[in-house]
Amino acid sequence: MIISTGFVNAQTWSFELFGGVPYNVPLPLIIKQNGYDDIRITAKYFSEPFISPYYWVWRFNRQNNGHGWEFEAVHHK
């Protein structure tokens, strides 16, 4: 007879680290003020991906029996 608990008490930890170059998509921006006409522009956001500090993301992940949690930090200047 073979008895196996398999992954009943399975736990996994992971750590991920990413780096890269951000691209900011131009998006519509509407500013509403009481007593004034709406201001409608296309917002073009600026970033400097090759000047320190650089774009990065890191994430811790823990899975336990089909449930889990993550903690993530993102730096995008």
N, C-alpha and C positions, 0 to 999 in steps of 0.2 A: 504494500500500500504506500502510495506517495502522497504526502500532505504538503501543500504549498500555500503560503499566504499571498503569493503573488505581489501585487502592488497595493494591497489593502492599506498599508501605512506608508505609501510612497511619498517622499518629499523631494523636491528638486529646487535648487537655487540657481539663478543665473545672473550674470552681470553683462551689460552691453555698453559699449562706448562707440559713439559715432562722431565724425567730424565732416565738415563739408563746406560748401559755398551756398549761401542763401540766395534765392531769387525772389524779389518782392513783386507780386503781380499788381499792376495798376487796377484800382477798384473805384467804383463810384462812391463819392462822399457827399452827403447832404447835411448842411448845417441849418437848423431851424431856430429862429429867434422870434419872440413875441414882438409884434409891431413892425417886422421887417420881412422882405421877401426871402424865400429860401435861397441859399447859396449852394449851387450844384457844380461840383468839379470832379475831375478824375484824379484821385490821389495817387501820386507816384512816390513811393517810399524809398529811402536811400539806405544802403548799408555799405560797409567797407570790409568785405570778407577777407582781404589779405593783409589787414593791419591788426596787430595784436590788440585785444584778445580775440581769438578766433571763434568761429561758430562751433559749438559742441553740444552733445547730448549724452547723458549717461542714465542708465536705468538698472535698478535692482528688481528682481522678480522672485517670488516664492510661490510654489504650487504645492498643495497638500490635499490629496484625495479629491481632486477635481475642483478645489477651491483655491483661491490665491489672492495675492496682492502685489502691487508694483509701486515703486517710488521712482520718479523720473525728474531730472533737472535739465532744463534747456537754456542755453545761452545764445541769444540772437541779438546782435546789436543793431 
